[in-house]
Amino acid sequence: MLSIHRSTPPAAPPAAFNMAAHVLARADALADRSALQIVGPSGAERWSFGRLAAAVRGTGTGFLRAGLQPGDRVLLRLGNTPEFPVAFLGAIAAGLIPVPTSAQLTGEEITKMAAQIAPAAVVAGAGVSLPDNPPMILTEADLKRFEALPPCDYALGPAERLAYIVFTSGTSGSARAVCHAHRAIWARQMMHEGWYGLTGSDRLLHAGAFNWTYTLGTGLMDPWTVGATALIPAPGVEPAMLPLLLRRFDVTIFAAVPGVYRQLLKQHPKLDLPRLRHGLSAGEALPRLTRQHWTEATGTPIFEALGMSECSTFISASPANPAPEGTMGWPQPGRQIAVLSPEGHPVPRGEPGELSVHCSDPGLFLGYWGAEAEARAKFTADGDWFRTGDIVRMTEAGAIAYQGRGDDMMNAGGFRVSPLEVEAAMVSCPEAGEVAAIELRLSEETSLIALAHTGPASASDLAAHATAHLARYKQPRIYQHFPALPRNRNGKIDRKALRQLWPPLAERGPSK
């Protein structure tokens, strides 16, 4: 049997569609119900569905009154505040194109990104790095004022049109602007049962910050779409505090990256969470031991998902369909998935190949802004399959076992990071010499980004340079001098050989 899965996708969205309108479709009927709670040990800030919808549509009005036109790109440079999702949905409601970005990015990094998309405005949070020579700047104070304005009309149109852009690390070493259609939110209904088991009565706590796309989708928009309550930890909440919040605020579903689960379990080997039904994990592969320890501590399972910026998650386990031992889960209902050979043909089940998504998937991206050729190169020659770069194996029953990345991409706490991007920043450090970035695994549960260098620069000098030029999550955590870097017969850095040459490492805590 070949490694291919076909199922019927969801019915097409309405002809006149708007992503923000879909997310808030239940807001009028649930006006007084709690949509959002920003929770901390001392209490919670609460937003009702009515307040949320009014703020989103008022923000849309504010953007238009500021002179922005439908189709304009709006670069979001906001911290961990509720204004982030309000600005994101408000822009979409008004027909603008929001571009959310990590607040950790340096001025150098965000300047390069802004140059790609030419935003008409930057929404700026206090203390967040801005691009050089920004266009119109709107502040958080402006956003708060916008929230009280009369509601904008939803900009309706074909679900295929561009709705928002997110950046991802490309294999070329440059961050790529991934374009998504309004239909992306429609496609997420395949996750509601295929991963979350989400209902309108759930209270879903996501451990991430507002300004992370994993939080934005799984932690906020999906709960709001079904009328559930989204909970986000207040700024300053540490993982050790999460058990208190999970219990105090009657959380039924908890979502995080594997690293958060590990930190939490180190502090709390036993947890009493009577309302919790299960956990969700994505962003990087969930180690078997982390899953096992969580179940022993809480009596509840973790359901894992695999996805990427170009298609969100599409492989997952769920309460209705748990993952068999040794696998991540199943293709979600409605997906068409194949495991392909280098020639683009489905391999026999049980053999490794490249995980690929059919071009008809409603959640698949529209392309890369300004890099159409690179987007086309991600598909098979016939254009039928988008190749993800993930190497997997499909079992006889159709479950997916993850084998690793085929393009040396690194994973830092759930963020995909290109080694070429790290190397481009670090090679300019004085006396660094030649450099090579790799992901090193410390244990079954822990990995980190490491940098090899051939020059006499000290680890402290390299670390200082990384701090100045790279977002925190992209910075190497260890540095190792080598007389020369191993290369293959084509002269390219041999990262596999470099991992084998690296001196043995002991597991350690996160770098300060």
N, C-alpha and C positions, 0 to 999 in steps of 0.2 A: 504494500500500500504506500502511496506517495504522501509526502509531508505537505498536505494542503487542506485547508478548512474553509468551507463555504457555508454561509448562512444568509438569511434574508435580512437586509438592512431595514431600519425603521422607515416608515412612510415619509415622504418628502415634507419639508416644512411648508407653511403657507406661502403663497406667491408674494404677499406683502409681509415682510418679516423684519424684525429688529431684535438683535441679541439682548439688549437691555430690557426691552419690553417683555421678552420671553422670561428672563430671570425674575422680573417683578410682576408677572401676570397675576399672581395670587394676592398682591399687596392690598388691593381694595377690600377684598373679602376678609383678609386677615389683618386689617389696619391696626388693631390693638394688640395683636400677638407679638411676642418678642422675636425679632429677627436676628438681632446681634447683641451679644453681651461681651464686653471687654473685662475680663475677670482677673482679680488679684486676691491676695490673702485678706484684704480689708473690705472687699465688696466688688461691685460690678457697675460699669456704665452700661445702660440699656438703651437700645434703639428698637422701636416698634417697626413693623412693616410699613405703617403709614408714614412715620418719620423718615425711614430710609427712602421710600419712593419719592417723597417730597424733596428730599435733599438731592437725590440723583437728578430729577427733572429740573429742579431749580439751578443746579450746577450746569446742566445743559444750556439753560437760558443764559446764565452768566458767561459761558464760553462764547455764545453767539453775540451777545451784547458787547463783548470785548473785541469784536471784529473778526473772529475766526469764521471760516467758511467750511461747509461740508466737504470732506475729503482732506482737510488739513491734518497733518500729523502733529500730535501733542505729546511731547516728551515728559513723562512723569518722573520727577526726581524727588520723591517723598519718602519720609521715614516710616516708622512703624505706627501709623495712625489710621483711624477710620476714614480720613479724607482720601486715602489711597483708593479703596474700592469705589467710593462715591465719585471721585474724579474719573476713574476708569469707565464706570457705567454711564456717568453723565456725558462724557465725550461720545460714547457709542450712541446714546439716546439721541443726541443732536446731529448725528451723522459725521462726526469727526473720527479720527483714527488715533486712539491712545497708544502710546509706546511705553509700557512699564519697564523700569530698569532697577537693578539692585542699588540700594543706597550705599553699599560698600565700595562701589566703583570709584576709582580716582578720577581727578580732573582730566588726566591724560587719556584714560580709557574712555570716558564718556564723550570727550571731544571727538575721538575717532568714530564712535557710534553715531553721534549727531551728524557728522559729516555725511554719513551714508544716507540718512533719511530726510535731511533738511527740514527739521520741524518748524512749524509756524509759531510755536509757543513752547515754553518750558514751564511746567508747574513745579515750583521750587519749595522744598521743605527746609527748615532751619538747619544749618550745619551740613547739608548734603552738597557734595561737589557738583559744580555746574560745568557745562562745556564752555570753551573759549568763545567769546563774541556771540553770546546767546541772542536769539530773537526776543520777541515779547516774553517777559517773565511775569507769571502769576504766582502769588504767594499763598500760603495756607490761610492767611487772613482773608485774601480774596475768596478762597473756596468757602470759608465759613459764611461770608457775606452772600455768596451765590446761593447757598442752601436755602435761604429764605425767599428767594425770588419766585415769581409765578412759574408754573411748570412748563417746560418746553413740550412741543408735540414730538412724539416719537418719529424719527426719520425712517419711514418704511421703504422697502425695496426688495430686490431679489436676494435670497439668502446666500447666493454665490459671491456677492460683492465683498470687498475688503472691509473688515470690522476692526482689527487691531493687529499690532506687530509686537513680537517678542524677540529678544536677542538670544542666540545660542552660540557656543563655541564651535566654529566650523573646523573641519579637518585641515583647512588651508592655514590655520593659525589666526585668522581674523574672525571676529564675532560676526555672525550672519544674522540679518534681520528677517525673521520668519513671519510671513504674511498669512493671517488666518481670516477666513470668511465668517459672516454672521452665522452660517450653519454649524460652526464649531460647537456652539452651545447646544444645538439640537442633537448633535451626535453624542453629547455627554450622557444622554439618557441610557445609552448602552452600559454605562458604568454603574448606574443606580442599582440595578440588580446584579449585573455582572461582576461588581466589585463590592460596593458599599453595603448592599441590603438596606438602602436608605428609604425611610418613610417620613411623612409629615410630622410624626410625633417624636422624631429623634432630636437629640441635643448633641451636636457634633463639635468636639473641641479639637482644633488643629493647633499643634505646638509651634507652628511657624509664624513668622511676622506677616503683617498685612501685605508688605511689598514683595512677596515671593509668589510666583505664578502657581506653584503647588498649593499654597494657601488660598490664593484667589479662586482657583477652580474647585478643589476638593473641600476647602474649609469654608467658603463663602457662597459662591454662586450656585453650586449644586444643592446645598441645603435650602437656599432661598427659592430655588426653582420648584421644589416640592413642598414648600411651606414649613420647613424645619427651622430650628434655632441654631445659629452658628455662634460658637464661643471661641474667642481668641485671647491668649494670655496678655495681660497688660505689659507694657515695657518694663523691663527689670525683673520679670518673673524668671527664676532659674529652674532647670529641670527638677531639682530636688523638691520644689514647691508644687509640682504638677499633681502628685497624688492627692494632696489636700483639695486642689481645685476640682479634680475629677470627682471626688466624693461630695464636696460641698455643693457643687452646681449640678448634680445629678446627670453627669455625662453618660450618654448611652453608646457613643462611638468616639474613639480617640484616634487621631491621625498624626503621624510623625515620620521622620526619617529614622533609619536604624540606629544612628548615633545617639538620638534622643532616648530611644528605648534603652540602649546600653547605659547611658548616664543615669537614667532613672533607676534602673535595676541595681546599679552599684550602691545607691543610697538606700534602696528599699527592696530587699530580697523577698519580702512578703507584703502584698497589698490587699486591702479590703475595699473593693469597689463594687458594691452590690447592684448598682444600676447599669454598670458597663456591660454591653453585649459583646463587643469585640474591638480590636485595634485594626488600623490600616497602615500599611507601609509602602513607600515608593521613594524614588530618587536614586537609590542604589540597591544592589542585591541584599536581601535580608539574610544574615548568617543563620544557619540552622540552630546554633546555640542560643542566639538572641531570642528566636521564636520559642525555643524550648523553655528558657528561663522565664520568659513573660507568661507563658501558659502555667508554669509551676507557681509563679508568684500571684497570679490573678484568677486562674481558673478559666480564662477566656482565650480564644485564638487570636492570631494576627493574620489578616488577609493581605497578601502582597500583590503589587501590580507593577508591570513593566511598561514603559512608554518613553516618549521623547518629545522635545519641543515641537516637532513637526506633526505630531498626531496625538499628543497627550497619552493617556494609558489605553492599551488595547488588549493586553494579556493580563489576567488576574485570577485570583481565587476569590471566592465569595461564600457567604453563609450557606447559600443553596448549592454550591459546587466547590467544596474545599480542594486544595491542591494535593495531589498524590505526593508521597514522600519523594524528595529529590527534585521536585519541579516547582516552578513559580505559580502555575495555574493553567488556565485555559483561555483560548481566544474568546473574547466576550461575545455574547449573543448579538448577531447583526454584523459581525466582522468577517472579512475574507482575508485569510492569512496563509502564507506559504513559507516554506523553508527551502531556499534556492541554492543551487550549485553556483560556482563562479560563472558558468555559462548562462545562468538564468533559468535553469530547469528545476522543478521540485525534486528534492532528493528522496530516497526511500526513508520511511519512518525508522527512527533509531539512529540515523546518520546525521552528523552535524552539518549545518549550512547556515546561510544568512537569513535572518528573520525579515520578512517582507510583507508589506501591506498593499492590498489592491488599490488601484488608482480611484476606484469608485467610492472609497470610504468617505462618508460625509464629514469626518473629523480631520481629514488629511489637509495639510497646508496648501495654500495657493502657489507658493514659490518663495524665493528669497528676493527681497527688495534690491534691485540693481544688480542682481547676479543670476540672471535667468539661465545661463549656460550651466552654472554649478547646480542649480535645482534640477535641470533636465538630466544631468549626469548621475543623479541619485536614483533614477529609474532604470529598469531593464530596457534593452534596445527597442522592444515593441511598445514601451510606455505603459505596460499593464501593471507593473509592480514597483512600489517604492522600496528601496533597499535601505534598511535601518542601520547597517553596520554591526548589529548584534549577532553573535554566533550562538545558535541554540540547537536543540535536538527535540523533535516531536516524537512523543511516545506512540506506541501502537494505538493507545486509547485517545490520542489527540492532545495530551497535556504538553506543556512547553518547559523544557529544562534549559536554564541559562548556562552558557559556556564561556562567555566573556565578550570583549569588544574586538572587532576585527581591524580597527584603525588606530589603536593605541590611545584612544581618548581616555582621560583620567576622570575619576569621580571624587569630588571633595565635598563630603557632607551632603550629598544629594545634588550638587551642581556638576554638570559636565564641564570639564576644562580641557582645552587643547594643549598638549605639550609644546606645540609650536608657538602658541601665544605666550606661555611662560618663558620659553627660551628667547623669544624676540625681546622681551622686557629685560631679561637677566644678562644677556650678552653685552649690554652697554655698561654694565658695572665695571669700573676700572679694575684691571688685573683678574677678571673672571676667566679669561681664556675662552676656550670652547665650552659650551654648556649643553646639557641634555636633561630634560625633565621626564620623570617616570613616576608611576604609582607603585608604591611598595606595600605589600601586605605584611602587617605585623603579626596578625593572628587570623583565625577564621572570621573574627568579628571586626577587625580594625585594619584600615589602610591609611596611607598618607602620601602626599606629594613630596618627592625628593628631587634634589638637583645635583647632578654630577658636574664638576668643573675641572679644567686642566690648568688654570692659572693660579697664582699665589694668593689671591684674595682670601681674606679670613671669612669664617662663617658669619661673624657679627657684621662685617661690611656687606656681605651678600644679603643678609637678612634686612639690614637697613635699606638697601637698594630695593628689595622686594616690597617693603612697606611703602616706599615712596611711589612705586610704579604699578603695583598690582593690588586688586581687591584682596581683602583678608583671606577669602576662601581659595584664592588662586596662589597664594604665597607658599613656597616650599617650606616644609617643617624641619627638614634636615638637609645638610650639605656635605658632600663627600668629594675629596680631591682624588683625581685619577691622572696618571701620567699621560694617558691618551684615551679617547673614547672608542669603544668597539664599533666597527662599521661593517656593513655587508659588502658583497662583491660590487654593488653599484655605488659604493661610497656613502650610503645613507647610514645614520646612526642605528645600530642594532640594539633596540631597547630590550629585547628578550635576553641577549647576552649581557647587557648592562645589569639587569636584575640579578643574573646569576653571579656576576662579579662582585656585587655589592656586599660589603661585610655584614655578618649576621646582626640582626637588630633584636632588641628586647622590646616588648610592648610597653608603652608609656602613656601617660595622660596627655590631654591636649596641650599644645604649645601655648605659652602665655604671650 
